[in-house]
């Protein structure tokens, strides 16, 4: 059924298709929540072999939805019913903003990839907080992915993050600091040790919720390691790698702006994550995202050191059934390697196990 729906959706402009999907999911759930409950009962994977407690948060399965799909926290309930073990909403900013000029979202079906230049378009902190307040605490862990407004000068960027940490500290299970999107001018310039030290040292005094740092895949691995260590020393509890890439050589006919995600990012994302994990595994929680589209790829990231994995683009191309396939596939892969629980597989390659 999803293949048929996808064919119809792909006839639309990508952003219009996304808006239609959002409308359908949130209103479909309101009209018929029972149908979503039935789907979840049958397809949501909750095998104990996948249960984990990370930073005091309980995860029923390791597969999460990366930020960017549900920017305004309007689809949390239906997305959970489809099988996600955790969901990040956002990226959100203190003030509402329209984002970058359209067109700003492009799909490449032959490469199972997407290029986006959205620019943190969102409803703003007040409206999103009001929305999340109606359902939090929630069934699965929720992450608040936060960024600065486009109009906020870099020298005042810390204020935007502090505002959001304070406003959402009772509305999420963890935070993700987004200074790695390529779609807000000057944002990646904040990926420096001075800013990270200042952000996390003050951030941990504002909230006791774990704060993670999301990194871009376009810096050198040594620079990424240095930033991750700086974040850890200042109170960060986790590293998410990676955001979208501006390596336009990965995608034929790519635009010269925005960030690329999907299958073409897979190898770059994995290699970047693997190098970071060699230095950070066992010292801080690691989450891998970027090009993950199968249980085999998810398991590869887990054995490389990821406690959790996230998807976005593969959800668009493979649909809800892909979530069940990845989680059930992970259970089989664990058994094949003689593991009874996912925790035994996390970082297995780094511990010298097959």
Order of alpha helices (4+ residues) and beta strands (2+ residues): alpha-alpha-alpha-beta-beta-beta-alpha-beta-beta-beta-alpha-beta-alpha-beta-alpha-beta-alpha-beta-beta-alpha-beta-alpha-beta-alpha-alpha-alpha
